Amino acid sequence: MQDLLPVYQGLTCSVVSNGVDTSFWHDRWLSAGRLSDVFPLLLSHAANKIVTVAQVVMGGLDSHLTARLSPRQLQSSSRNLCQAQDCSRLNPFQFC
């Protein structure tokens, strides 16, 4: 059953609500798709791949990435993520 979780996460769309039960990287909560699929290189720099939307909203994306990116690359990646969301903030928490 655990092996089917990625398939289920890819086929469903999450309503984020407060974000504590929605995986930032692995649930499909944006219309663009799962962030793990849309931004695989950015995911490779994640300090914790099991982080929720609420944790990223509270701490900011930068605090959840490792320092392997230069400040310029980090800013560019964050900007690209916001463009994929078509917003500058993760509110009202329902995108797809």
C-alpha positions as CSV (number, residue, x, y, z in Angstrom):
1,M,0.0,0.0,0.0
2,Q,2.9,2.4,0.8
3,D,4.2,1.9,-2.7
4,L,1.0,3.3,-4.1
5,L,1.2,6.6,-2.1
6,P,3.2,8.5,-4.8
7,V,0.6,7.5,-7.5
8,Y,-2.3,8.6,-5.3
9,Q,-0.6,11.9,-4.5
10,G,0.0,12.5,-8.2
11,L,-3.6,11.8,-9.1
12,T,-5.4,13.8,-6.4
13,C,-5.5,17.5,-5.6
14,S,-5.3,18.6,-2.0
15,V,-7.3,21.4,-0.5
16,V,-4.6,22.9,1.7
17,S,-6.7,24.6,4.4
18,N,-4.2,25.3,7.2
19,G,-1.4,23.3,5.5
20,V,-0.5,21.0,8.4
21,D,-1.6,17.9,6.6
22,T,-0.4,18.7,3.1
23,S,3.1,17.8,1.9
24,F,4.8,20.8,0.3
25,W,6.8,18.6,-2.1
26,H,4.8,15.5,-2.7
27,D,1.0,16.4,-2.7
28,R,-0.6,18.1,-5.7
29,W,-1.8,21.3,-4.2
30,L,-1.0,23.6,-7.0
31,S,-2.5,23.4,-10.5
32,A,1.0,23.1,-12.0
33,G,1.3,19.7,-10.3
34,R,3.4,18.2,-7.5
35,L,6.4,20.4,-6.7
36,S,8.6,17.3,-6.6
37,D,7.7,16.8,-10.3
38,V,7.7,20.4,-11.4
39,F,11.0,21.4,-9.6
40,P,13.1,18.2,-9.2
41,L,16.3,20.2,-9.0
42,L,15.0,22.5,-6.3
43,L,13.8,19.4,-4.4
44,S,17.3,18.0,-4.5
45,H,18.3,21.0,-2.3
46,A,15.6,20.5,0.2
47,A,16.9,20.1,3.8
48,N,13.8,18.0,4.6
49,K,11.7,16.4,1.8
50,I,8.9,15.6,4.3
51,V,7.9,19.2,5.1
52,T,4.3,20.5,5.1
53,V,2.9,23.6,3.4
54,A,2.3,25.2,6.8
55,Q,5.9,24.8,7.7
56,V,7.1,26.4,4.5
57,V,4.6,29.2,4.9
58,M,5.7,29.9,8.5
59,G,9.4,29.6,7.9
60,G,9.7,30.6,4.3
61,L,11.1,28.5,1.5
62,D,14.6,29.7,2.0
63,S,14.8,28.2,5.5
64,H,13.9,24.8,4.1
65,L,16.7,24.6,1.5
66,T,20.3,23.7,2.0
67,A,23.1,26.2,1.4
68,R,24.3,24.4,-1.7
69,L,22.7,27.2,-3.8
70,S,24.4,30.6,-4.1
71,P,22.2,33.5,-2.8
72,R,21.5,34.4,-6.4
73,Q,20.4,30.9,-7.4
74,L,18.3,30.7,-4.3
75,Q,16.5,33.9,-5.1
76,S,15.9,32.8,-8.7
77,S,14.5,29.4,-7.6
78,S,12.2,31.1,-5.1
79,R,11.0,33.5,-7.8
80,N,10.3,30.6,-10.2
81,L,8.3,28.9,-7.5
82,C,6.2,32.0,-7.0
83,Q,5.6,32.3,-10.7
84,A,4.4,28.7,-10.8
85,Q,1.9,29.5,-8.1
86,D,0.8,32.7,-9.9
87,C,1.1,34.5,-6.6
88,S,3.5,36.1,-4.2
89,R,2.1,34.6,-1.0
90,L,0.7,31.1,-0.2
91,N,-2.8,32.4,0.5
92,P,-5.7,31.5,0.6
93,F,-4.2,28.0,0.6
94,Q,-6.4,26.6,-2.2
95,F,-4.8,26.6,-5.6
96,C,-5.8,23.6,-7.7
